[in-house]
């Protein structure tokens, strides 16, 4: 495979810098071209598109992760397709067959995906699994370990139990 073919991303756009241009290192990227099969610790751009790549922190107005992984994503609009991240925060978030440990969004659309914790005003979930779902409104079919109501009940019960335990400890041992 030639060097030119290796730089080509999806849709034929060059994924790396052209020969003779400034080389973007493996630690930081801010290119308009998509990142394809590369690793970057920090990506800052107006539009960040990562295809089959790995990134530490991705910060942009619009982020697209396609078969990629990121430690953290912060964006106005974020799309994750068959990829994932530890934390994804966006105003508008779409996840298609992907997931994240934490999804924080104004509006979240998840199709056949999963998340540990989802915090959103409006969740559109289709065939998805979520550990804890904290949402103002939920549309679609979702399997949640805890909904907003059950999380509040669990928190109240845990707080009451710990309060009683501390009170008993002080009464019995005088501390």
Secondary structure, DSSP 4 states (H G I P E B T S, - for coil): --HHHHHB-GGG-B-SPPTTSPPP-SSEE--SSPEES-EEEEEEEEEEEEES-EEEEEEEEEEEEES-EEEEEEEEEEEEES-EEEEEEEEEEEEES-EEEEEEEEEEEEES-EEEEEEEEEEEEEEEEEEEEEEEEEEEEEEEEE-HHHHHHHHHHHHHHHHHHHHHHHHHH--
